[in-house]
Amino acid sequence: MSVDVMIELYRRNIRNDAKTVNVIMTVCFSKVTKILLAALMFFPGKDENEKKDSDSESEDEGPTARDLLVQYPTGKKSSKNKKKLEKAVEVLRKQKKKKPEVFNFSAIHLIHNPQDFAEKLLKQLENSKERFLQPHQREVTKILLFPAQASHHLAPPEVIQSLLMSVVNNFVTDKNSGEVMTVSTNAIKEITAQCPLAVTEELLQDVAQYKTHKDKNVMMSARTSIQLFRTLNLQMLQKKFWGKPTEASVEAIVQEYGELDAKDYIPGAEVLETEKEEDAENGEDKWESTSLSEEEEADVHHSSDEEHKRFPRS
């Protein structure tokens, strides 16, 4: 109750100082889930109560413009209904032009030590034993999308590896539906493309074995994962998945963690040199042709001179 009062005082600009924010920050480490959730939702600037009020107001307004668009084809084609339809279309256009929801991040800037606060939150998350990454989790596709977007080649492989193992064990199994397996396999492929060192041979074989799955989408996602590692690291695959060796797979070099492939030349610069040589050769040929034409012009005898020699004027 006291946390809700402090949050409400801050939102109404009655007590919006740093002391109030830092008191709410200490509540983020509470063992009571309800209090912890209220404090965590305060810092992103999202107000659930305002959202509920806006939803209730929209419900009391009556039929929406979209409902009128659906009802018009089945009703009578009168001028009154036509005007209602035009008005509904205009309302829909105005709704599309509305600005998105704005979040207030000013409370985060008032924290005394934000780096220490973020590290403590991360440590609390790492020490938690709750299994929240499950197929029945709400908005699980977004949860799988976030690590795919956040992964990169400088991320610690051991951290990404634990994530991949949980996804494979909980999602990529025959007990789940084809849609769940497809989404999870695509997420694994996107993560491994950004951080290939996090993949183990055992994990990759678990994904590759679904190459002949009865579900077409699962089969295609497994095959794309195999094709990806043919170019990234062919040695991770079993020999039966190697396929025909290509130039990219032969020249592929597995870089260690933190290794940078620094080149002392500009790739593709040799093409510019060959083009310059070809242009120079073409220029010499043109000069030769023009010089020949000048010599020929010097040897040309005009017909009027010959006639003058044969028939001199009196």
Secondary structure, DSSP 4 states (H G I P E B T S, - for coil): -HHHHHHHHHHTTSS-SHHHHHHHHHHTT-S-HHHHHHHHHHTTT--HHHHHHHHHHHHHT-S-HHHHHHHGGGS---HHHHHHHHHHHHHHHHHHTSPPPPP--TTGGG-S-HHHHHHHHHHHHHH-------TTSTTHHHHHHHHHHH--TTS-HHHHHHHHHHHHHHTSSTTS-HHHHHHHHHHHHHHHHH-GGG--HHHHHHHHGGGG-SSHHHHHHHHHHHHHHHHH-GGGS-GGG--S--HHHHH--PPPTT-----SS-TTHHHHHHHHHHHHHHHHHHHHHHHHHHHHHHHPPPHHHHHHHHS---
